[in-house]
Amino acid sequence: MNRIISCFFFVILLSCQSYADSIKGNIIDSLDKIPLYGATIRLEGTQIGTRSNANGSFTIDRLQPGTYTVSISYVGYAMTRFTVVLSSEQPQAILNISLVRKDVNSNAIIVSAGKKTQSIQEVPVSVALLDQQAIQQRNVNRIDEVLRYVSGVNVARDQVSIRGSSGFALGIGSRVALLLDGFPMLSADNGDMKFDALPMPEIQRVEVVKGAGSALYGTGALGGVVSLFTRTPVDTARIMIRSYAGLYTQPAYDQWVVHDMPPPLYGLDISYNQRFDKLECTVLGGTRYDKSYRLTDQSRRFNLFSKIGYTFDDRARTSLTGIINISHEDKGDWVYWNSLDSATRPPTSSNPNRMTLSSKALIGANLRHIFDDNALLNLRSSVFLTDFDNYNLLPNEQAVASNAQSFNTEIQYSRSLSTYVFLTTGLNAIVNTVEAPIYGTKQQRFISGYAQTEIKPGNDGLVLTIGGRFDHEQTDTSNAQFVISPKIAASWIAPFGVQFRGSIGRGFRAATVAERYAALRFQGITVQPNLSIKPEYSISYEIGASTVLPLTEDADMLMLDLAAFNNSMDDLVEPSFTATGNVQFQNVTSARVRGIEIGMRTQFSKGYGIESSLTYMDPVDLTLNQTLPYRSSLLWYNRLTIPIIDDIQFQMDYRYLSRVELIDARIAALGFIADADARVPIHVCDMRLILKMNELFEKPCTFTLNAKNIFDYYYSEIMGNLAPNRQLSIQGEILL
């Protein structure tokens, strides 16, 4: 072991050898001529990169002589590339760069899709992006509120569906992987997302990778991957104070009114981040209260987030980042309504005082080292802790409680084998440990290895991707599972400016501890364990094309994207009824979801903008030869931006989901959920007025007037649950 450690540090020392050549530059906004700090500068085909400082300046030194392609990217601006030749006659290059403002979705930096830094034009799968501004303006506090605006994505309670990969089944784990700064965040017990456990005010961007992602990300990525990335600190201190307050308007129907006054909601976030030479620091604290539009559904939440990064050398070859994210929530134990006539009240037989107390914590560290100009090592380790319990229980009432830990360790090595070949490899180990009255003490283990090669045959814009992953999974006494997830993909930027892409890959999701071992009686239903449950599988493929069309000479543009996709799924897990009338999680369904997705986005220099995406799906249960339950066949999302005057902007979002054609008739037939079949198409319109008051406060200051579901449309996303009615709020944010 000592020899291995010695060799490791010896290689690090060799990598720090000095070279005289360097590239320096200054980056400014092409319109305002102000410096842009925090811009990303990288040398393509290598692992070398840096960021601009508060003056917009950067330096990459100790380079070997040669030809380099320098790419400069910044959120909200078009990527720019330069070719630089360093030699003994010209050992230094100085670049003066003016970045042109452009929409974030047209040519941004993607990290998650291929576990490497690359332009979106090189990614061979569909990827949707939301930047920090879009999150802030919509006054969203949970990740599910963000995802409802992403094309092809639907959210039903705690389950995210990308292109119909999921419907809804209580207790089923997520078919979409979730990561925060590269650290996985699916719980060890249910394998689900915890929407309240994310530091939304510090999220810089959200990436949604559509289609099976198990070739790189393993279990849970059967339908896709959601990756969140936090803000990168800059040299100047950034102190942000954000607060909001609002209310739900009273329902239009008297029998739905459960509060004497419109129920309030409010929240406060304070964050600080700054870079001190080699040290980066971010701290965020927040609290939220929501009385809810439903009875016994109130919640109070606290969040704490901290990220510390340290760079060990001037060239940023070796860096260490630590992250702590803690969330605590005290919430009413709402499950479903009493009936449609009293949709804001729980069943009369339920305990109205029953509360759920939950805590979640992510603790992780990432060591990053560049061995030479072409090789990168990432060593990432984390633990995601979840703890749930009930209180205010009635005599003989059973608590649904669990204490779970998901330990994750991953070592990733990436290297440019040549100018045209890039290799990404890694090993991954996951240990999920669960202690719960309904499971006992259980442990689930994954051992995985993956590799992916990207090949650029020449300079004609073609990128080929070939990769795969091997996973070994075992949960206590259950049989071991061996899974292989291959992937083949290609991207080609045609000479006439259209990017074509195509991919085929395999995804899987191993059954969670909850699905295998749950043994409880809840709301009149008895759930039995099933140790023989198998993983779910999917084969997904898509072909697509995207382009950017200039409309005027003033940088006005139209962005178009078209994709056709097919996702075939086998051994889908569902809660099914046994011969004795009890419920058991079983592999019961083979399914197919195919469809098309069309996206359009305009960007005008004067601030006007229109976005629209239409997703049509044909979800079929091949086992029963019927429509898959809890899927809408048509998703239509729209956004309109209108500048009124210089400092005032109006925005509107509208989303439409066609009426769910089928629910689970077996559960509805039991009758314990009254009016379970009540469902309608979904029409939701959100409006906001954004007022910038920088001159008044002499600080960057923004007030936003928000109206969510402004037309007070009533609908349900899952049976027995009325979705939120109209919500009005005002949000203020100031940067000190």
HELIX and SHEET records of a PDB file:
HELIX    1   1 ASN A    2  SER A   15  1                                  14    
HELIX    2   2 ILE A  120  GLU A  122  5                                   3    
HELIX    3   3 GLN A  132  GLN A  137  1                                   6    
HELIX    4   4 ILE A  143  LEU A  147  1                                   5    
HELIX    5   5 MET A  200  GLU A  202  5                                   3    
HELIX    6   6 SER A  214  TYR A  217  1                                   4    
HELIX    7   7 ASP A  254  TRP A  256  5                                   3    
HELIX    8   8 VAL A  513  TYR A  517  1                                   5    
HELIX    9   9 ALA A  665  LEU A  670  1                                   6    
HELIX   10  10 ASN A  694  PHE A  697  1                                   4    
SHEET    1   A 3 SER A  57  LEU A  63  0                                        
SHEET    2   A 3 ASP A  21  ASP A  29 -1                                        
SHEET    3   A 3 GLN A  92  LEU A  99  1                                        
SHEET    1   B 4 GLY A  49  ARG A  51  0                                        
SHEET    2   B 4 THR A  40  LEU A  43 -1                                        
SHEET    3   B 4 GLY A  66  SER A  73 -1                                        
SHEET    4   B 4 THR A  80  LEU A  86 -1                                        
SHEET    1   C 2 ILE A 109  ILE A 110  0                                        
SHEET    2   C 2 GLN A 118  SER A 119 -1                                        
SHEET    1   D 5 VAL A 127  ASP A 131  0                                        
SHEET    2   D 5 ILE A 203  LYS A 210 -1                                        
SHEET    3   D 5 GLY A 224  THR A 230 -1                                        
SHEET    4   D 5 VAL A 176  LEU A 180  1                                        
SHEET    5   D 5 PHE A 183  PRO A 184 -1                                        
SHEET    1   E 2 VAL A 153  ALA A 156  0                                        
SHEET    2   E 2 GLN A 159  ILE A 162 -1                                        
SHEET    1   F25 LEU A 520  PHE A 522  0                                        
SHEET    2   F25 ILE A 525  GLN A 528 -1                                        
SHEET    3   F25 VAL A 583  GLN A 603  1                                        
SHEET    4   F25 MET A 557  PHE A 577 -1                                        
SHEET    5   F25 GLU A 536  PRO A 550 -1                                        
SHEET    6   F25 VAL A 498  ARG A 509 -1                                        
SHEET    7   F25 GLN A 481  ILE A 493 -1                                        
SHEET    8   F25 LEU A 462  THR A 475 -1                                        
SHEET    9   F25 GLY A 440  ILE A 455 -1                                        
SHEET   10   F25 VAL A 421  ALA A 436 -1                                        
SHEET   11   F25 SER A 402  SER A 416 -1                                        
SHEET   12   F25 ALA A 375  TYR A 391 -1                                        
SHEET   13   F25 MET A 355  ASP A 372 -1                                        
SHEET   14   F25 THR A 318  GLY A 332 -1                                        
SHEET   15   F25 SER A 299  THR A 311 -1                                        
SHEET   16   F25 LEU A 279  ASP A 290 -1                                        
SHEET   17   F25 PRO A 264  PHE A 276 -1                                        
SHEET   18   F25 ARG A 238  TYR A 248 -1                                        
SHEET   19   F25 GLN A 727  LEU A 735 -1                                        
SHEET   20   F25 CYS A 701  LYS A 708 -1                                        
SHEET   21   F25 ILE A 682  LYS A 692 -1                                        
SHEET   22   F25 ILE A 648  LEU A 657 -1                                        
SHEET   23   F25 LEU A 634  ILE A 645 -1                                        
SHEET   24   F25 GLY A 609  ASP A 621 -1                                        
SHEET   25   F25 GLN A 626  THR A 627 -1                                        
END                                                                             
